[in-house]
Amino acid sequence: MQTAGDIPLLITSDNSSSERRITPSWTIGQLKSKLEAVTGVPPLSQKITLRVNQQGIPVEAADEENTQLATFPLAPYAELHVSPLI
């Protein structure tokens, strides 16, 4: 379901690329769970980088279950790149 505050982002990984609407009130943990179906990378193995204005910003926090995505500089059609942890 889409809400007025949803932001369209480009989700990329080594295996896929698609556009998804992200809700800023989601936590990092919620996002990772949703991204598994898109990227095939399990939540505990995901490294997420937000690419805004050619800057790569790690999407991580000590408490991913309580840190909301709104704390990051989300912008329409920015890229969220998901890669497996090495």
N, C-alpha and C positions, 0 to 999 in steps of 0.2 A: 504494500500500500504506500502510496506517495503522499507526503505532507508538504505544506507550503514551504518548509525550511529545507527540503531535500536539495542536495547539490549534485549535479551530474559530474562524474569523474571518469577518467579513462583508466581501466584496470588492465595492467599488463603483467605478463609473466613470460618465462621462456617458452611456454606452450600455448599461450592464448592472449587475446586482446579483446576487450569489450567495454562498452559504456554501461555504467551502473549509476543509480541514484543512491547517494549516501546520506543518512540522517546524522547531523552533527551531534545529536544527543546520544548516539550509540557509543559504547565503550570500545576500546581497542580489542578487547576479548570478543565482543559481539561481532565486530567487523571481521576478525580472523575466522570466526566460525562460518560466516556468510561467504568469505572468499574461498574456502576450501572447495566448494562446489564449482566455482568459476575457474580456479587455477589448478586444482588437484593437489595442492600443497597442504598437508595437515596443519591445523592452527599452531601447534607447539613447535613446528618446524619453519614457520613463516618469518621472514625478515621483510618488513614493509618500508618502502622509501616513498615519500611524497615529493614529487618534482613540480616545483612552482617557480616560474621565472628562471629556469635553468639552474635552480638550486635543488640539491637533494637533501631532504630533511628526514631523518629517521623517525618513523612512527613507533615509538616505544616509550615505556614508562615502567617504573618499579612496580606499580599496581595497575596492570592492564585491565583488570576487571572493574575498576572504578574510574579510570581516566577516560574522559569523553573525547571524541574526535574534535569537538569544538575548540579544544585547547591548541589545535594545530591550524596553520593558515590555509584552510581549505578554500579553493577558488574554483569556479565552474570550469570544467574540462581540464583541470590539472590532472597529472598522471600519478596513480598509485602503482608502484612496481612491487610485485611480490616475488621474492626469490627464496629458495630453501636455505636454511642455515647450513653453514659448512662445518 
